[in-house]
Amino acid sequence: MEELFIKYAAAFDAFDPEKIASLYRLPCAVSDADGVQTFTDKAALIKKFFANCKAMRGFGYQKAQFNILEKQQLGKKKVAVTIGWRIMTVGSHIDFRTLYICHQIENAWYIFSANVYEGSSSIDT
């Protein structure tokens, strides 16, 4: 599970919308500052993350750090994971949390849904 989020953070750090989208399974859902969105095709998901990466460059994004706060098994190949995120920018950082529902497909984990909300990353400074 941790490997999925290491890849996810690295994809954001590289501003790579295709790599970010490749870590989701379709169909999927994302609830974040852009609103609640569902995606049934990869092109639409890439477009969403392209816009996110563009915005991140605009506010001085430098890198992401994460902290796995809680994992709950939802079945044999499904897990709910709460992640505390810290986004480092040019002059400060932004903390928030995300609840992910992840599915295991052929021994790899993918994000099925992501719900972003306010909260501490619980990362020590």
MOHUHU-V665522 format. One line per field, one symbol per residue. ss: DSSP state (H for helix, E for strand, C for the rest). psi: psi as a letter, one per 30 degrees, with the letter a starting at -180 (. if undefined). burial: + if it has 9 or more other C-alpha atoms within 8 Angstrom, else -. A space follows every 10 residues. Layout:
ss: ???
psi: ???
burial: ???
//
This chain:
ss: CHHHHHHHHH HHHCCCHHHH HHCEEEEEEE EECCEEEEEC CHHHHHHHHH HHHHHHHHCC EEEEEEEEEE EEEEECCEEE EEEEEEEEEC CCEEEEEEEE EEEEECCEEE EEEEEEECCC CCCCC
psi: eeeefeeeee eeefhieeee efgkkkllkk jaffakkkkf keeeeeeefe eeeeeeeegg kelklljjek kkkfaehkkk kkkkkjjkae falkkllkjk kkkkjhgkkl kelkjklklk fgkk.
burial: ---++--+++ +++--++--+ +-++++++++ ++------+- -+-++++-++ --+--+---- ++++++++-- +------+++ +++++++++- ----++++++ ++++----++ ++++++---+ +-+--
//
